[in-house]
Amino acid sequence: MEKDTQNRNLDLKTIQVLKFLFNPPPPPQQYPVGENGFEFQQSLVEALYGLNIWDRLRALINVLKILSEQNSSSTSG
């Protein structure tokens, strides 16, 4: 009786794995990206991983500038 239950559980796990392997992936999600999205991302990475403090500080100021421009354009528009 116990072996029958173990086999049934194993079969259910096998079916779940096979469903996962043979189902197509979902379509990629499209998110709205602002006009300065790439510049923001680039500055954020530089602020976090810059080699020296001056590069990090300059990039952080750029990130804050982009955010303030975005906030001012969203409140006026």
Steps between C-alpha positions, in 0.01 A plus 500: 500500500781740592692415183189574293473845660869570434461399134194724463691796652794430270269491199345834598844659539605362163190645336566841658860499377395399150235775490766751601748377238261489206290812552611799297635795698269798549544796265747766614354789695521844353547780749478867412847650495556873527702695250798510737468142631836386368678804642335440838602133503854581397536767769350274766748222422786749505381637835489152652810347342723795409872457549556816702297732717491785246353283225241369745411848620468637146278207401284540812448868419402400148248247636347762726485747210318247281255419780427866565445564128264204485305622805472853364378376161245264655349770726475753216364255242 
